Amino acid sequence: MTTLVRLAKRAAGGSIDDFRRRADGASDWSAAVPHGLRGATQALTLAAAYRRGEPACDVIDELAFDDEASVVRCLADPAFRRAWASPLLDAASTALLVVEEHVAKPGPVPASFVKNYELVTKRPDLDRAEFDRYWAQVHGPLAAAIPTIRRYVQAHLSPGTREAGTAPYDGLAITWFDDVAAMRAGAATAAYAATRADEANFLAGELPFVITTERVTFPR
């Protein structure tokens, strides 16, 4: 399974509340169906996150396909590109990632949950293969030990995206929790401290993160 990810900010001048009411209109993926779209979700940044200033993005869309070739065909379709460039979004802020999932901690997603995305940038002195290996095999088990994480997925760049070298990030670390309180409780554990201490071994600087709630946008 290959996932096409869109990270974006709302268009300039739009209020947060108005964007949240209208955001579903930025996710009409009917043009992707002929190219093998299997499912899609839209994650909106929690309203409470704006109390600390502007988050890294307002919305994250994930579109699932069977393989990278299907994503490439979809992105080449003018009808899909028009839907992708929604007037509700700031085009300059919109980032595209094509990723493949590595499930670091399997588990069911709670019926009511928050979903946290961390935007991953590799340490520049590491080559891609070593970065992917370390993230999956060494760091992944450390983070999976954080007890309040219900599910943990690493989204690694797809082969074609790695070769192109144009991705704005080197991947996404995606975790699910029962609620924000569970996230905070996890951050107070020894497993969390060990996970954070290990980040300097393969990551460049701090991890921007976005805490969201999610809804299904395909199938409707």
Order of alpha helices (4+ residues) and beta strands (2+ residues): beta-alpha-beta-beta-alpha-alpha-beta-beta-alpha-alpha-beta-alpha-beta-alpha-alpha-beta
